[in-house]
Amino acid sequence: MTHHDIIELLTKDMQDEHAAIIQYLTHAYAMGEGELACEIEAIAREEMRHFDWLAETIVDLGGTPSIERGPVRMGGKVIADFMKNDVLAEEGAVTQYEAHIKAIDDPKIKRLLERILSDEKAHRTKFEHFIDKAKKHDMKDLRGSKQDEVTKVLDWGIAHEYTVVLQYLIHSYMTKDKAAKKELEDQAINEMQHIGWLSEEMVSAGGNPRIEHTEVFQSKKLAENLRADIKVEREVTEGYDKAAKKMKDPDLKKLLIRIRDHEIYHDKVFGDLLGKEERK
């Protein structure tokens, strides 16, 4: 099997990990705060780790990681239905990883996929247990359909945060600069936190968080990527500042200001990295 063939298989795995992350986070946010939501978010974080491992392996093989997302299962009226869909997602992952392990002859990559497969089997068992737990407590979908100025702002924020998570991760995968890689990964993690905060606010406000991204900037040159990252940070800093001034709810206003301040910090971090890159 050639590197190109392996990259194709790993790309499919990466796209499905991406789908699992979004599916599980959406289900966690739909049920509000609580123990089960926290457990599902923990599983999503493990899928993020898989996504990262697969991306790095693709780069090592000479490929470019994909930000495409596989199909997600969002149907269902109650939380138990969501958990059934999550079991189906894990069953599909187990079958696919088993097939890819059999097809790939590289021992290092086989070991990686076997490691991921172990997690997926554990996730499947957990989601099967979560079905019973959701039924026992008659857990409902807490999302609403409200659309007003508040939910519009939150929807805009979620889309931005999701976009830059993908953008910063791709930029981190494609650079060999260790300092830049670490900072880009760190800021992506921070932006992922923002998605959670904004999505939880959306559910509390009676809305429905839709985790969809806009256009992601990609270049093979670190300096070009950093300039794009700085540009988007400055645009969104202004956006959060304006939105915060319009919000009447003091807690939401504080949250938007907090996120704005994080974006200002990201701008400065990327500026330092760009200055270093331009001096080379």
C-alpha positions as CSV (number, residue, x, y, z in Angstrom):
1,M,0.0,0.0,0.0
2,T,1.4,3.4,-1.0
3,H,1.6,6.5,1.1
4,H,-1.2,8.0,-1.1
5,D,-3.4,5.0,-0.3
6,I,-2.8,5.2,3.4
7,I,-3.5,9.0,3.4
8,E,-6.8,8.3,1.7
9,L,-7.8,5.9,4.5
10,L,-6.6,8.2,7.3
11,T,-8.4,11.2,5.7
12,K,-11.7,9.2,5.9
13,D,-10.9,8.4,9.5
14,M,-10.1,12.1,10.2
15,Q,-13.3,13.3,8.6
16,D,-15.4,10.9,10.7
17,E,-13.6,11.9,13.9
18,H,-14.5,15.5,13.0
19,A,-18.1,14.4,12.6
20,A,-18.1,12.6,15.9
21,I,-16.7,15.7,17.7
22,I,-19.5,17.9,16.4
23,Q,-22.3,15.3,16.9
24,Y,-21.3,14.6,20.5
25,L,-20.8,18.3,21.4
26,T,-24.2,19.1,19.9
27,H,-25.8,16.4,21.9
28,A,-24.1,17.5,25.1
29,Y,-25.1,21.1,24.7
30,A,-28.7,20.0,24.0
31,M,-29.1,18.5,27.5
32,G,-27.8,21.5,29.4
33,E,-25.5,21.3,32.4
34,G,-25.1,18.0,34.3
35,E,-23.1,14.8,34.7
36,L,-24.1,13.2,31.5
37,A,-23.3,16.2,29.4
38,C,-19.8,16.4,31.0
39,E,-19.2,12.7,30.2
40,I,-20.2,13.2,26.6
41,E,-17.9,16.3,26.3
42,A,-15.1,14.1,27.7
43,I,-15.7,11.6,24.9
44,A,-15.6,14.5,22.4
45,R,-12.3,15.6,23.7
46,E,-10.9,12.0,23.1
47,E,-12.2,12.2,19.6
48,M,-10.3,15.5,19.2
49,R,-7.2,13.7,20.3
50,H,-7.8,11.1,17.6
51,F,-8.3,13.9,15.0
52,D,-5.0,15.4,16.0
53,W,-3.1,12.1,15.8
54,L,-4.5,11.3,12.4
55,A,-3.7,14.8,11.1
56,E,-0.1,14.6,12.3
57,T,0.3,11.2,10.7
58,I,-1.0,12.4,7.4
59,V,1.5,15.3,7.4
60,D,4.3,12.8,8.2
61,L,3.3,10.8,5.1
62,G,3.5,14.0,3.0
63,G,-0.2,14.8,2.8
64,T,-2.4,17.7,3.9
65,P,-5.0,17.1,6.6
66,S,-8.6,17.5,5.7
67,I,-11.1,19.9,7.4
68,E,-14.0,18.2,5.7
69,R,-16.6,16.7,8.0
70,G,-18.2,13.3,7.6
71,P,-21.9,12.7,8.1
72,V,-23.5,13.4,11.4
73,R,-26.6,11.9,13.0
74,M,-28.7,14.6,14.5
75,G,-32.1,13.0,14.4
76,G,-34.2,12.2,17.4
77,K,-36.6,14.0,19.8
78,V,-35.2,13.0,23.2
79,I,-31.7,12.4,24.7
80,A,-32.1,8.6,24.5
81,D,-32.5,9.0,20.7
82,F,-29.3,11.0,20.6
83,M,-27.4,8.3,22.5
84,K,-28.7,5.7,20.1
85,N,-27.3,7.7,17.2
86,D,-24.0,8.0,19.1
87,V,-23.9,4.2,19.5
88,L,-24.4,3.9,15.7
89,A,-21.5,6.4,15.1
90,E,-19.2,4.3,17.3
91,E,-20.2,1.1,15.7
92,G,-19.4,2.6,12.3
93,A,-16.0,3.8,13.6
94,V,-15.2,0.3,15.1
95,T,-16.0,-1.4,11.8
96,Q,-14.0,1.2,9.7
97,Y,-10.9,1.1,12.0
98,E,-10.9,-2.7,12.0
99,A,-10.9,-2.6,8.1
100,H,-8.2,0.0,7.9
101,I,-6.0,-1.8,10.4
102,K,-6.3,-4.9,8.2
103,A,-5.5,-3.0,5.0
104,I,-2.5,-1.0,6.2
105,D,0.8,-2.7,6.5
106,D,2.8,0.0,8.2
107,P,3.3,-1.3,11.8
108,K,3.5,2.2,13.4
109,I,0.2,3.3,11.8
110,K,-1.4,0.0,12.6
111,R,-0.5,0.5,16.3
112,L,-2.0,4.0,16.2
113,L,-5.3,2.8,14.7
114,E,-5.4,-0.1,17.2
115,R,-5.0,2.5,20.0
116,I,-7.9,4.6,18.6
117,L,-10.0,1.5,18.1
118,S,-9.7,0.7,21.7
119,D,-11.2,4.1,22.6
120,E,-14.0,3.7,20.1
121,K,-15.1,0.4,21.6
122,A,-15.1,1.9,25.1
123,H,-17.1,4.9,23.8
124,R,-19.7,2.5,22.3
125,T,-20.1,0.8,25.6
126,K,-20.5,4.2,27.4
127,F,-23.2,5.4,24.9
128,E,-25.1,2.1,25.3
129,H,-25.1,2.8,29.1
130,F,-26.2,6.4,28.4
131,I,-29.3,5.3,26.6
132,D,-30.6,3.6,29.7
133,K,-29.5,6.6,31.9
134,A,-31.3,9.1,29.6
135,K,-34.5,6.9,29.6
136,K,-34.4,6.5,33.4
137,H,-34.3,10.2,34.0
138,D,-36.6,11.0,31.1
139,M,-34.0,13.5,29.7
140,K,-35.3,16.0,27.2
141,D,-33.8,18.1,24.5
142,L,-33.6,21.6,26.1
143,R,-32.9,23.5,22.8
144,G,-35.5,25.9,21.5
145,S,-36.2,27.7,18.3
146,K,-36.0,31.3,19.6
147,Q,-34.5,33.8,17.1
148,D,-33.7,37.3,18.3
149,E,-30.8,39.7,18.6
150,V,-29.2,37.6,21.4
151,T,-29.4,34.3,19.5
152,K,-28.2,36.0,16.4
153,V,-25.0,37.2,18.1
154,L,-24.4,33.8,19.7
155,D,-24.9,32.1,16.4
156,W,-22.3,34.4,14.8
157,G,-19.9,33.8,17.6
158,I,-20.2,30.0,17.4
159,A,-19.6,30.1,13.6
160,H,-16.5,32.2,14.1
161,E,-15.1,30.1,16.9
162,Y,-15.6,26.9,15.0
163,T,-14.0,28.4,11.9
164,V,-10.8,29.5,13.7
165,V,-10.5,26.2,15.6
166,L,-10.2,24.5,12.3
167,Q,-8.0,27.2,10.8
168,Y,-5.5,27.3,13.7
169,L,-5.3,23.5,13.8
170,I,-4.6,23.2,10.1
171,H,-2.0,26.0,10.4
172,S,-0.4,24.1,13.4
173,Y,-0.2,20.9,11.4
174,M,1.4,22.5,8.4
175,T,4.3,24.2,10.1
176,K,7.5,22.8,11.3
177,D,8.1,25.7,13.7
178,K,7.7,24.2,17.1
179,A,6.9,27.5,18.9
180,A,4.3,28.4,16.3
181,K,2.8,24.9,16.4
182,K,2.3,25.0,20.1
183,E,0.8,28.5,20.2
184,L,-1.6,27.7,17.3
185,E,-2.7,24.5,19.1
186,D,-3.1,26.4,22.4
187,Q,-5.2,29.2,20.9
188,A,-7.4,26.6,19.0
189,I,-8.1,24.9,22.4
190,N,-9.1,28.3,23.8
191,E,-11.4,28.9,20.9
192,M,-13.0,25.5,21.5
193,Q,-13.8,26.6,25.0
194,H,-15.5,29.6,23.5
195,I,-17.8,27.3,21.4
196,G,-18.9,25.6,24.6
197,W,-19.6,28.8,26.5
198,L,-21.5,30.4,23.6
199,S,-23.5,27.2,22.9
200,E,-24.5,26.8,26.5
201,E,-25.7,30.5,26.5
202,M,-27.6,29.7,23.3
203,V,-29.5,26.9,24.9
204,S,-30.2,29.0,28.0
205,A,-31.5,31.8,25.8
206,G,-34.0,29.4,24.1
207,G,-32.1,29.0,20.9
208,N,-30.4,26.1,19.1
209,P,-26.6,26.2,18.7
210,R,-25.7,25.3,15.1
211,I,-22.0,24.4,14.9
212,E,-21.1,25.3,11.3
213,H,-18.0,27.0,10.0
214,T,-17.4,29.6,7.3
215,E,-14.4,29.8,5.0
216,V,-11.1,28.6,6.4
217,F,-7.8,30.2,5.2
218,Q,-5.1,27.8,4.3
219,S,-1.6,28.4,3.0
220,K,1.6,26.4,3.0
221,K,3.5,29.5,4.2
222,L,3.5,30.2,8.0
223,A,3.8,34.0,7.5
224,E,0.7,34.1,5.3
225,N,-1.3,31.9,7.7
226,L,-0.3,34.1,10.7
227,R,-1.3,37.3,8.8
228,A,-4.7,35.8,8.1
229,D,-5.0,34.7,11.7
230,I,-4.2,38.2,12.9
231,K,-6.7,39.7,10.5
232,V,-9.6,37.5,11.7
233,E,-8.7,38.2,15.3
234,R,-8.9,41.9,14.8
235,E,-12.2,41.7,13.0
236,V,-13.8,39.5,15.6
237,T,-12.4,41.6,18.5
238,E,-14.4,44.5,17.0
239,G,-17.4,42.3,16.5
240,Y,-17.4,41.0,20.1
241,D,-16.9,44.6,21.4
242,K,-19.9,45.9,19.5
243,A,-22.1,42.9,20.4
244,A,-21.2,43.3,24.1
245,K,-22.4,46.9,24.1
246,K,-25.8,45.9,22.7
247,M,-26.4,43.1,25.3
248,K,-28.8,44.0,28.2
249,D,-28.0,40.8,30.2
250,P,-25.0,41.7,32.4
251,D,-23.7,38.1,32.5
252,L,-23.8,37.7,28.7
253,K,-22.1,41.1,28.4
254,K,-19.3,40.0,30.7
255,L,-18.9,36.7,28.7
256,L,-18.6,38.5,25.4
257,I,-16.1,41.0,26.9
258,R,-14.1,38.0,28.3
259,I,-14.0,36.3,24.9
260,R,-13.0,39.7,23.2
261,D,-10.1,40.0,25.6
262,H,-9.0,36.5,24.7
263,E,-9.1,37.4,21.0
264,I,-6.9,40.4,21.7
265,Y,-4.4,38.1,23.4
266,H,-4.4,35.8,20.4
267,D,-3.7,38.7,18.2
268,K,-0.6,39.6,20.2
269,V,0.6,36.0,20.3
270,F,0.3,35.7,16.5
271,G,1.9,39.1,16.0
272,D,5.0,37.9,18.0
273,L,5.2,34.7,15.9
274,L,4.8,36.7,12.7
275,G,7.6,39.1,13.7
276,K,9.9,36.1,14.5
277,E,9.0,34.5,11.1
278,E,9.7,37.7,9.2
279,R,13.1,38.2,10.8
280,K,14.3,34.8,9.5
